[in-house]
Amino acid sequence: MLKLLQLKYFVTTVKSGSVTSAAKILYISQPALSKQLSLLEDELGCHLFQRKTTGLELTVAGHFFYTRAINLLNEAEVLKNEMVQFTQTNTIRFGALPSLGSYLLPSIIKKIRDTYKIELTIRNTTDELIQLFKKGEIDFAFVQDAKSVDHIRVEHLFYEPYVAILPSTTTLLDSVTLKKIFEQNLVLYKHPCDIRRFFEDFCKEKGWNLSVSIDLESNESIIPFVTNGIGISIIPQMVSKQITSDDIIIKSLGEKEFQRSVDFLYKPMNKEIAKEIVEVCRLYISENKL
């Protein structure tokens, strides 16, 4: 019967290019590794390697087996990560976009922290969080503008408008429009970023030019840049509610299509806990009129 350890030995040998190098990586002796590879070939009834003076080369069977072995090892790792939910029943592993992780999740976690231990992972894009789902590294995620994904359920929570933030010295206020906002010197978080991508797609659809003067490394930097009159920006409404500076003016843009869908992702196997979390979210949304 094939063993995962044998698959690991085989894949490591192929990647390293020699038994000697693989043995060092695996912290076993070269004779022990050679024996395991021979046992694997005996088990399969075919040769996986052609042993030449220049090193090891895969046979046709070896190439086929290598591809399948990598897939099996990846699946085994995903399964191992998914089993965490059964060994740590009170632990919930959340993933979230930066804005949602900073401005929405604290209120949600506050309501469930007595029942669950929380682990939180922040990523810049929904696509990155979906990859963590597929690897079994998170159980739930708070994202935006989610599309249907195989084996992942999408629960829409609410629509959130974007708002403009301008320095108090601005002369735009009386005649500000969304189109005019996009023509100004914008201060935005750089790619990869779901919000930035939304703005670019929106402008492309409208046939507008997006004028970005500064790309920032962190969302937290946007507000100081605007405060100092270096540019203006567009941010989610929940972020703007945390602004207390008198040097910034918050302007509603009033366009229904210029908003994001805040969504909750989970796997069907976690539907009971997901239902509980969604109920907490909906109560918070209702209380805060989101």
VEXTIVEX-681550 format. One line per 4 residues: number of its first residue (from 1); their letters; for each residue x, y negated, z negated of N, C-alpha, C. Coordinates in steps of 0.05 Angstrom, whole numbers, always signed. Atoms other than C-alpha are relative to their C-alpha. Example, Ala and Ser with C-alpha at 12.3 -4.5 7.8 and 13.67 -1.06 7.14 Angstrom:
1	AS	+18:+24:+0:+246:+90:-156:+18:-24:+0 ~ -16:+24:+1:+273:+21:-143:-15:-22:-14
This chain:
1	MLKL	+17:+24:+0:+0:+0:+0:+18:-25:+0 ~ -15:+25:-2:+26:-69:+19:-2:-16:-26 ~ -1:+17:+24:+47:-114:-39:+6:-28:+8 ~ -5:+28:-5:+46:-189:-40:+30:-7:-3
5	LQLK	-28:+6:+4:+117:-189:-66:+16:+8:+25 ~ -14:-8:-25:+140:-151:-4:-5:-20:+22 ~ +6:+20:-20:+105:-202:+40:+17:-25:-5 ~ -16:+24:+7:+141:-258:+2:+29:+5:+8
9	YFVT	-28:-7:-7:+208:-222:+12:+4:-3:+30 ~ -2:+0:-29:+195:-214:+86:-1:-28:+11 ~ +2:+27:-10:+172:-285:+99:+24:-17:-7 ~ -24:+15:+9:+230:-314:+59:+24:+7:+17
13	TVKS	-22:-9:-17:+279:-272:+99:-1:-12:+28 ~ +4:+11:-27:+250:-296:+165:+7:-30:-1 ~ -5:+29:+1:+251:-369:+143:+29:-7:-5 ~ -28:+7:+6:+322:-367:+116:+19:+10:+21
17	GSVT	-16:-9:-22:+349:-329:+176:+19:+23:-5 ~ -17:-23:+6:+387:-275:+139:-7:+11:-27 ~ +5:-13:+26:+382:-225:+82:+16:-13:-22 ~ -18:+12:+20:+441:-258:+47:-12:-26:-11
21	SAAK	+11:+26:+8:+409:-327:+46:-27:+5:-16 ~ +26:-6:+13:+340:-298:+27:+4:+10:-28 ~ -6:-11:+26:+370:-259:-31:+7:-21:-20 ~ -7:+22:+18:+399:-323:-60:-25:-16:-8
25	ILYI	+25:+15:+5:+332:-359:-54:-18:+15:-19 ~ +18:-16:+15:+295:-301:-85:+12:+9:-27 ~ -15:-8:+25:+347:-290:-141:-1:+31:-4 ~ -4:-29:+2:+355:-216:-125:+25:+8:+16
29	SQPA	-24:-8:-14:+413:-176:-99:-6:+6:+29 ~ +3:-5:-28:+424:-167:-25:-9:+29:+5 ~ +8:-28:-4:+420:-90:-29:-30:+5:-8 ~ +28:-4:+9:+354:-94:-68:-19:-12:+20
33	LSKQ	+17:+12:-20:+324:-141:-16:-1:+18:+25 ~ -1:-17:-24:+347:-97:+42:-17:+25:-4 ~ +16:-24:+6:+315:-37:+8:-29:-6:+2 ~ +28:+7:-1:+249:-73:+0:-10:-4:+28
37	LSLL	+8:+4:-28:+248:-93:+73:-2:+26:+15 ~ +1:-26:-12:+263:-22:+94:-25:+15:-9 ~ +24:-13:+10:+207:+4:+50:-25:-12:+13 ~ +22:+13:-14:+161:-47:+82:-3:+11:+28
41	EDEL	+1:-11:-27:+179:-22:+152:-10:+29:+0 ~ +10:-28:+3:+168:+50:+129:-30:+1:-4 ~ +29:+1:+7:+100:+31:+101:-16:-7:+26 ~ +14:+9:-24:+81:-3:+167:+4:+19:+24
45	GCHL	-6:-18:-21:+112:+50:+211:+10:-13:+25 ~ -11:+13:-23:+147:+1:+256:+23:-18:-9 ~ -23:+18:+6:+210:-42:+260:-9:-29:+2 ~ +6:+29:+0:+202:-115:+241:+23:-17:+9
49	FQRK	-24:+14:-7:+273:-136:+254:+17:+15:+20 ~ -23:-11:-16:+327:-126:+306:+25:-11:-13 ~ -24:+9:+14:+392:-127:+269:+23:-2:+19 ~ -21:+5:-19:+446:-159:+312:+23:-13:-14
53	TTGL	-24:+12:+12:+516:-186:+300:-5:-30:-6 ~ +6:+29:+4:+487:-257:+305:-20:-4:-22 ~ +20:+3:+21:+436:-242:+251:-25:+16:+5 ~ +26:-14:-3:+364:-218:+246:-17:-14:+20
57	ELTV	+20:+10:-19:+314:-226:+302:-25:+16:-3 ~ +26:-14:+2:+240:-209:+298:-7:+16:+25 ~ +11:-15:-22:+211:-155:+341:-27:-11:+6 ~ +27:+9:-6:+144:-165:+374:-19:+6:-23
61	AGHF	+16:-7:+24:+113:-129:+315:+6:-19:-23 ~ -8:+18:+22:+153:-173:+268:-12:-28:+3 ~ +12:+26:-5:+127:-237:+300:-30:+1:-8 ~ +29:-3:+7:+55:-212:+293:-4:+2:-30
65	FYTR	+2:-4:+29:+66:-190:+221:+6:-26:-15 ~ -8:+25:+13:+100:-256:+203:-23:-19:-2 ~ +22:+18:-1:+40:-297:+224:-22:+8:-20 ~ +21:-10:+18:-9:-253:+186:+9:-1:-29
69	AINL	-10:+0:+27:+36:-249:+125:-2:-28:-12 ~ +2:+27:+9:+39:-325:+119:-29:-7:-8 ~ +28:+5:+5:-37:-329:+123:-9:+14:-26 ~ +7:-15:+24:-44:-275:+69:+11:-13:-25
73	LNEA	-12:+13:+23:+4:-310:+22:-14:-27:-7 ~ +15:+25:+4:-32:-377:+32:-27:+6:-13 ~ +26:-7:+11:-99:-344:+18:+3:+9:-29 ~ -5:-9:+28:-70:-311:-45:+4:-24:-18
77	EVLK	-6:+24:+16:-46:-379:-70:-26:-16:-5 ~ +25:+14:+3:-114:-411:-57:-18:+15:-20 ~ +16:-16:+18:-149:-353:-93:+10:-4:-29 ~ -11:+4:+26:-102:-361:-152:-9:-27:-12
81	NEMV	+8:+26:+9:-118:-435:-157:-30:-1:-6 ~ +29:+0:+5:-193:-423:-152:-8:+16:-25 ~ +6:-16:+24:-191:-372:-209:+4:-16:-25 ~ -4:+16:+24:-171:-428:-256:-26:-7:-13
85	QFTQ	+26:+7:+11:-244:-445:-264:-11:+21:-19 ~ +10:-21:+18:-256:-378:-298:+18:+3:-24 ~ -18:-3:+23:-195:-380:-343:+0:-25:-18 ~ +1:+25:+15:-204:-453:-364:-28:-11:+4
89	TNTI	+28:+7:-6:-280:-458:-366:-8:-28:-7 ~ +7:+27:+8:-281:-526:-399:+16:-22:+14 ~ -16:+19:-15:-234:-559:-350:-12:-6:+27 ~ +10:+9:-27:-259:-599:-290:+22:-15:+14
93	RFGA	-21:+13:-16:-210:-619:-236:-13:-18:+21 ~ +12:+20:-19:-234:-683:-202:+22:-10:+19 ~ -16:+15:-19:-205:-715:-140:-16:-25:+6 ~ +14:+25:-6:-221:-787:-121:+17:-18:+16
97	LPSL	-14:+22:-13:-203:-845:-77:+8:-20:-21 ~ -9:+19:+20:-166:-901:-113:-21:-18:-12 ~ +20:+18:+10:-224:-949:-118:-21:+14:-17 ~ +20:-15:+15:-273:-895:-141:+12:+11:-26
101	GSYL	-13:-11:+23:-223:-865:-189:+4:-21:-22 ~ -5:+21:+19:-210:-933:-221:-25:-14:-10 ~ +23:+17:+7:-279:-966:-221:-26:+15:-3 ~ +24:-16:+3:-331:-910:-219:+3:+23:-20
105	LPSI	-4:-24:+16:-302:-848:-252:+2:-5:-30 ~ -2:+4:+30:-285:-878:-321:-28:+1:-13 ~ +27:+0:+12:-360:-889:-334:-12:+28:+1 ~ +10:-27:-3:-377:-819:-309:+13:+19:-20
109	IKKI	-15:-17:+18:-322:-785:-348:-7:-5:-29 ~ +8:+7:+28:-342:-822:-411:-24:+16:-9 ~ +25:-14:+7:-409:-787:-409:+3:+31:-2 ~ -3:-29:+1:-382:-716:-400:+26:+9:-15
113	RDTY	-26:-7:+12:-315:-719:-437:-3:+18:-25 ~ +4:-17:+23:-345:-685:-499:-5:+29:+7 ~ +6:-27:-9:-364:-624:-458:+23:+12:+16 ~ -21:-11:-18:-306:-618:-409:+26:-15:-4
117	KIEL	-26:+13:-2:-232:-631:-407:+3:-8:+29 ~ -1:+11:-28:-219:-674:-345:+29:-2:+10 ~ -25:+5:-14:-161:-672:-297:-7:-16:+25 ~ +6:+18:-22:-159:-727:-244:+23:-3:+19
121	TIRN	-20:+3:-21:-121:-730:-178:-9:-22:+19 ~ +6:+22:-18:-120:-794:-136:+14:+4:+26 ~ -12:+0:-27:-109:-793:-61:-12:-24:+16 ~ +8:+23:-15:-115:-849:-10:-22:+4:+20
125	TTDE	+21:-5:-20:-162:-815:+39:-17:+24:-7 ~ +18:-22:+3:-221:-768:+40:+12:+25:+12 ~ -12:-23:-13:-183:-722:+88:+21:+13:-18 ~ -20:-11:+18:-127:-714:+37:-14:+16:-23
129	LIQL	+14:-13:+21:-177:-695:-17:-13:+26:+10 ~ +12:-25:-12:-211:-644:+29:+22:+21:+2 ~ -22:-20:-1:-143:-611:+39:+6:+12:-27 ~ -4:-10:+27:-136:-605:-37:-22:+20:-7
133	FKKG	+22:-19:+3:-205:-571:-37:+8:+27:+13 ~ -6:-25:-15:-182:-521:+15:+23:+16:-13 ~ -22:-13:+14:-119:-506:-26:-9:+10:-28 ~ +10:-8:+26:-162:-495:-88:+12:-16:-23
137	EIDF	-13:+15:+21:-127:-551:-126:-19:-20:-14 ~ +20:+16:+14:-190:-591:-144:-27:+14:+3 ~ +27:-12:+0:-262:-572:-160:-21:-18:+12 ~ +19:+20:-9:-299:-636:-144:+14:-25:+10
141	AFVQ	-13:+24:-10:-285:-701:-108:-20:-23:+5 ~ +15:+24:-5:-312:-772:-104:+13:-14:+24 ~ -12:+9:-25:-301:-797:-33:-19:-20:+14 ~ +18:+18:-14:-331:-844:+19:-3:+10:+29
145	DAKS	+7:-6:-28:-365:-833:+87:+7:+28:+8 ~ -7:-28:-5:-358:-758:+82:-16:+13:+22 ~ +13:-16:-21:-374:-713:+141:-3:+29:-10 ~ +4:-28:+8:-399:-641:+135:+25:+16:+5
149	VDHI	-24:-16:-1:-342:-593:+122:-7:+29:-8 ~ +6:-28:+6:-343:-517:+123:+6:+6:-30 ~ -3:-10:+27:-353:-487:+53:+2:-22:-21 ~ +0:+22:+19:-357:-556:+20:-27:-15:+3
153	RVEH	+25:+14:+1:-423:-588:+0:+4:-30:-3 ~ -2:+29:+2:-434:-663:+8:-26:-11:-12 ~ +23:+12:+13:-480:-700:-40:+3:-30:+1 ~ -1:+30:-2:-494:-773:-22:-9:-12:-27
157	LFYE	+7:+13:+25:-495:-817:-84:-13:-27:+4 ~ +11:+26:-5:-506:-888:-61:+16:-14:+22 ~ -14:+17:-20:-488:-940:-8:+10:-25:-15 ~ -12:+23:+14:-441:-995:-31:+9:-20:+21
161	PYVA	-9:+21:-19:-431:-1061:+7:+28:-9:-6 ~ -26:+14:+3:-364:-1093:+19:-5:-30:-3 ~ +2:+29:+4:-354:-1165:-3:+26:-13:+7 ~ -24:+15:-6:-305:-1219:+16:+9:-14:-26
165	ILPS	-11:+16:+22:-259:-1250:-35:+19:-21:+12 ~ -14:+23:-11:-231:-1319:-21:+12:-17:-22 ~ -11:+18:+21:-186:-1368:-58:-20:-23:-4 ~ +19:+22:+7:-225:-1424:-93:+5:-25:+17
169	TTTL	-7:+23:-16:-190:-1474:-47:-11:+2:+29 ~ +8:-5:-28:-223:-1445:+16:-19:-22:+10 ~ +19:+18:-13:-260:-1489:+65:-20:+15:+17 ~ +17:-17:-17:-296:-1430:+97:-28:+4:-11
173	LDSV	+23:-10:+14:-352:-1422:+46:-27:-8:+14 ~ +26:+9:-11:-407:-1463:+80:-7:+14:+26 ~ +6:-12:-27:-400:-1429:+148:+11:+28:+3 ~ -13:-26:-1:-372:-1361:+130:-19:+21:+13
177	TLKK	+14:-23:-12:-394:-1302:+173:+20:+23:+0 ~ -17:-23:+0:-367:-1232:+177:+20:-1:+22 ~ -18:+3:-22:-337:-1245:+245:+22:-20:-6 ~ -20:+20:+6:-302:-1307:+220:+19:+10:-21
181	IFEQ	-17:-12:+20:-276:-1269:+160:+22:+17:+13 ~ -20:-18:-13:-242:-1218:+205:+20:-16:+17 ~ -19:+17:-16:-209:-1275:+245:+20:-14:-18 ~ -19:+14:+19:-174:-1302:+182:+24:+18:-6
185	NLVL	-23:-15:+9:-108:-1281:+153:-9:+19:-23 ~ +10:-19:+20:-128:-1217:+117:+23:+13:-15 ~ -18:-15:+17:-93:-1184:+59:-13:+27:-5 ~ +13:-27:+2:-107:-1109:+62:+20:+21:-9
189	YKHP	-17:-23:+7:-81:-1044:+34:+7:+15:+26 ~ -9:-12:-25:-40:-1009:+87:-10:+29:+3 ~ +6:-28:-5:-53:-941:+119:+19:+19:-15 ~ +27:-11:-3:-69:-886:+100:-20:-11:-20
193	CDIR	+20:+11:+17:-133:-916:+72:-27:+2:+14 ~ +27:-2:-12:-207:-900:+85:-13:-27:+4 ~ +12:+26:-3:-228:-972:+73:+12:-15:+24 ~ -13:+13:-23:-177:-999:+122:-9:+12:+26
197	RFFE	+9:-13:-25:-197:-948:+174:-29:-8:+7 ~ +28:+9:-5:-271:-967:+165:+0:-28:+12 ~ -1:+27:-11:-254:-1040:+178:+9:+0:+30 ~ -11:-1:-28:-214:-1023:+241:-21:+12:+19
201	DFCK	+21:-12:-17:-269:-978:+268:-24:-19:+4 ~ +22:+19:-1:-322:-1030:+252:+6:-23:+21 ~ -8:+21:-18:-284:-1085:+289:+1:+10:+29 ~ -2:-11:-27:-270:-1040:+348:-28:+3:+13
205	EKGW	+27:-4:-10:-344:-1024:+355:-13:-27:+7 ~ +11:+26:-5:-362:-1098:+352:+15:-16:+22 ~ -16:+14:-19:-307:-1118:+400:+15:-24:-12 ~ -14:+21:+14:-274:-1162:+347:+29:+7:-4
209	NLSV	-28:-5:+7:-201:-1171:+332:+3:-1:-31 ~ -6:+0:+29:-177:-1153:+262:+27:-13:-5 ~ -25:+15:+5:-125:-1203:+238:+11:+6:-28 ~ -12:-7:+25:-82:-1173:+184:+28:-13:-2
213	SIDL	-25:+14:+3:-26:-1217:+158:+19:+14:-18 ~ -17:-14:+19:-1:-1174:+101:-11:+28:-6 ~ +7:-27:+8:-2:-1099:+89:+12:+5:-28 ~ -10:-3:+27:+4:-1083:+15:+3:+29:-8
217	ESNE	-5:-27:+10:+30:-1022:-21:-20:+10:-20 ~ +19:-8:+20:-24:-1022:-74:-25:-18:+0 ~ +25:+15:+1:-97:-1044:-81:+2:-22:-21 ~ -1:+19:+22:-80:-1080:-146:+13:-27:+9
221	SIIP	-14:+24:-9:-36:-1129:-107:-18:-20:+16 ~ +17:+17:-17:-94:-1156:-65:-9:-25:-14 ~ +12:+23:+14:-125:-1200:-118:+20:-22:-6 ~ -20:+22:+4:-60:-1238:-137:+6:-15:+26
225	FVTN	-7:+13:-25:-46:-1252:-64:-22:-19:+8 ~ +22:+17:-6:-116:-1280:-54:-1:-24:-19 ~ +0:+21:+20:-112:-1319:-119:+19:-23:+7 ~ -20:+20:-7:-50:-1354:-94:-3:-12:+28
229	GIGI	+7:+13:-26:-83:-1374:-28:+16:+10:+24 ~ -16:-11:-22:-39:-1329:+16:-18:+11:+22 ~ +19:-11:-19:-100:-1298:+50:-26:+6:-13 ~ +25:-9:+12:-169:-1270:+40:-2:+30:+4
233	SIIP	+2:-29:-3:-193:-1199:+34:-29:+9:-2 ~ +26:-13:+2:-252:-1152:+36:+3:+25:-17 ~ -3:-22:+19:-263:-1102:-20:-28:+11:-7 ~ +25:-11:+9:-317:-1055:-46:-12:-17:-23
237	QMVS	+13:+17:+19:-369:-1090:-89:+7:+8:-29 ~ -6:-8:+27:-352:-1048:-151:+27:-10:-9 ~ -26:+11:+7:-280:-1073:-148:-3:-30:-7 ~ +3:+29:+4:-303:-1146:-143:-12:-6:-27
241	KQIT	+13:+5:+26:-344:-1138:-208:+20:-2:-23 ~ -21:+1:+21:-278:-1132:-246:+16:-26:+1 ~ -15:+24:-3:-253:-1199:-222:-11:-22:-19 ~ +8:+21:+19:-254:-1253:-276:+13:-27:+6
245	SDDI	-15:+24:-6:-208:-1305:-245:-18:-22:+12 ~ +14:+23:-11:-237:-1374:-231:+12:-9:+26 ~ -14:+8:-25:-188:-1380:-173:-9:+16:+24 ~ +11:-16:-22:-227:-1329:-132:-30:-3:+3
249	IIKS	+29:+1:-6:-295:-1336:-99:-8:+27:+13 ~ +10:-25:-11:-334:-1272:-85:-24:-7:+18 ~ +21:+7:-19:-379:-1277:-23:-13:+25:+11 ~ +15:-22:-12:-433:-1227:-4:-2:-5:+30
253	LGEK	-1:+3:-29:-431:-1213:+70:-27:+6:+13 ~ +28:-3:-8:-504:-1192:+76:-6:+16:+25 ~ +5:-17:-23:-497:-1141:+132:-4:+29:-9 ~ +7:-26:+10:-531:-1075:+119:+19:+22:+10
257	EFQR	-17:-20:-11:-486:-1036:+165:+29:-1:-10 ~ -27:+4:+10:-423:-1063:+132:+2:+10:-29 ~ +0:-12:+27:-422:-1015:+73:+11:+28:+3 ~ -10:-27:+0:-394:-948:+53:-19:+19:-15
261	SVDF	+15:-20:+14:-428:-884:+32:+18:+13:-21 ~ -15:-13:+21:-403:-860:-35:-11:+28:-4 ~ +9:-28:-1:-406:-784:-35:+15:+17:-21 ~ -11:-19:+19:-393:-726:-82:+3:+27:+14
265	LYKP	-5:-25:-13:-361:-662:-57:+4:+23:-20 ~ -4:-24:+17:-364:-592:-87:-3:+25:+16 ~ +4:-26:-13:-361:-519:-69:-25:+14:-11 ~ +25:-13:+10:-424:-476:-73:+4:+16:-26
269	MNKE	-5:-16:+24:-392:-433:-127:-2:-17:-26 ~ +1:+18:+23:-392:-494:-172:-26:-16:-1 ~ +24:+16:-3:-463:-516:-157:-14:-7:-26 ~ +14:+6:+25:-489:-512:-229:+13:-23:-15
273	IAKE	-14:+23:+12:-435:-558:-257:-3:-25:+17 ~ +4:+22:-18:-442:-601:-195:-27:-14:-5 ~ +27:+11:+5:-516:-610:-209:+0:-17:-25 ~ -2:+15:+25:-500:-633:-280:+14:-26:+4
277	IVEV	-16:+24:-5:-448:-683:-256:-16:-20:+17 ~ +16:+17:-17:-494:-710:-202:-22:-14:-16 ~ +21:+12:+17:-549:-722:-253:+11:-23:-17 ~ -13:+21:+15:-500:-762:-296:+6:-24:+19
281	CRLY	-5:+21:-19:-480:-801:-234:-25:-16:+7 ~ +25:+14:-8:-551:-817:-214:-11:-17:-23 ~ +8:+16:+23:-567:-841:-284:+16:-25:-2 ~ -18:+23:+1:-507:-887:-283:-7:-19:+23
285	ISEN	+6:+17:-23:-525:-912:-213:-26:-15:-5 ~ +25:+13:+6:-596:-927:-236:+3:-22:-20 ~ -4:+19:+21:-574:-963:-298:+15:-25:+9 ~ -17:+22:-10:-524:-1006:-260:-9:-11:+27
289	KL	+13:+9:-25:-569:-1016:-199:+19:+0:+24 ~ -19:-2:-22:-517:-992:-150:-14:+9:+26
